[in-house]
Amino acid sequence: MENKKNGASILVDTLVNHDVEFVFTVPGAKVDKILDEIANNEKAPRLIVSRNEQNAALIAQGIGRLTGRPGVTLVTSGPGVSNLATGLITASSESDPVLAIGGSVKRQDANKRTHQSMDNVAMMKPATKYAEEVLAANSVSEVISNAYKVAMSPRKGASFVSVPQDVQVELTDYDALKPVPYEKMGHADTRSIVKLVEEIKKAKLPVLLLGMRSSLDRTVKAIRELLSVVKLPVVETFQGAGIIPKDLEDTFFGRVGLFKNQPGDILLDKADLVITVGYDPIEYDPEI
């Protein structure tokens, strides 16, 4: 129990890990726990109270435009969330990154007629690039990180995350995620290729995980040419079947994606470097 943190604390830690400097807010009961955690965390972003939620969203948009990184706003449920709409629509239409976080009633009250209860996600989907509700404390950091990443990805815009009250106080032993490098679109540059070569050389057990999109003709050819020179162990998803030919079967350790009881599953667990090609998480559930 000593090592566990509540969902609100994990949320704040995630903002810290993403180097968020300011949070623009209008305080309200449905985000009290998050505000408490910000106040009690020395590394937390600075809280700036706005006159209303629309102002908070527009100021966050300004931060996004000036820095190129998402400005963050935190509001309560009901009218707190609905007042964000104009600011988030503007941010999305003008390609400025914003991360908006809204409180919500407890999950058990979501379908009841209760104070400031509203389907936040349904309200925000047309106004943002990404709108999701956190369903458990152990997924708080993942959802916040995804929202931040989507807001930053081309074309930049607004993301929204709804966090129910009970998720904010729920305890979890999960840690806050740190941001991962953003994918570069198109062909890898020379620096990226050199870095990958260095990582492969340093790794004790590098593994190549091939997914559905690695079955494209040009990709298959490149993979086979690579394996003819560098004998990396290979695991395929079921949708990536047939990429490794018979003459390279000494590199092949089977397919994964269903029950986590295959040699490839063991190999991926033990790998200290996994290189994915054409892989989509839908092929191999992260829970596995």
Phi, psi and omega in degrees: 000330184297327184273356184275148176235158176276166183301323180295320179295318178297321179300313181295318177300324179293319176298319178299315180298334179266013175060035176287127184265327185226147170232121181265126191218159162236110187301151178195160188301326186283355175233017181304318183295321178293318178298320177300316182293325176295317181294329185265002182249114183297333182269356186294157175299156177285131178275130176234117183277128181260164180292321175206172187293325178298317176300318180301317180294318182290325176293318177300322176298318178299319176298317179299320181289321183287323187257339185081000179241151187302128165283148188241136176230146183228123184223164179278180185282178176062240182296336176300314179288314184297330178291346178285338195309309183300316180296320182287323175299317180297315180299317181293318182290333181258008175060044175251130185284129178220139171244113179254133180239126181238139175285164179211161177295166177303150182303323182292343181258003188300327183257014179258159175275090184226169188302125176056034175270130183201152175281089184303316185295317179299323179293322189267343183305314180290344185263351188225171173278335188209127177217118182218156173251139177281128185259349180201152182299327182286356176247005180304308185295322180298314182292317178298316180296318178297317180297318178298316182295318180295320178300328182276338187282153181296145331294138181296158181181200185264144171237153180225137176231128177262131183234104180300154182302317184290332175291326180296327182260349180294139182270147178211153175260010176286147176265159176290137180284151172260149183295146176257156179301143179284139180294138174268132181282147177087196183291146177292142177279171184300319181299318180294321179295316179298319179297318179296318178301317179296320179295320178296318180295324181284332186291142175277326179219078176283140181230138177261118178254116184256125180252191189301322184281355177278358180272001175294146188308308183296323181291317178302315180299315181295319180297315181295321177296319179298312184290338176288341180255316182243114185277075176278141172294138186239137172234136178251152164279169180294329178282349179256022185294147172092005183282323182271119181279172183300323183288353176242019187294342177291346177266351191266127181239028172095187184243154182226164175144349185244292195244358183055048176226020183254160177306323179297325177297316180297318180299316180295323178297323184272345183295141173259358174209120177246121179255116181260141175229119177065024185268140174236134182305339180294341182278335186213094188308128179305331178297330180291000000 
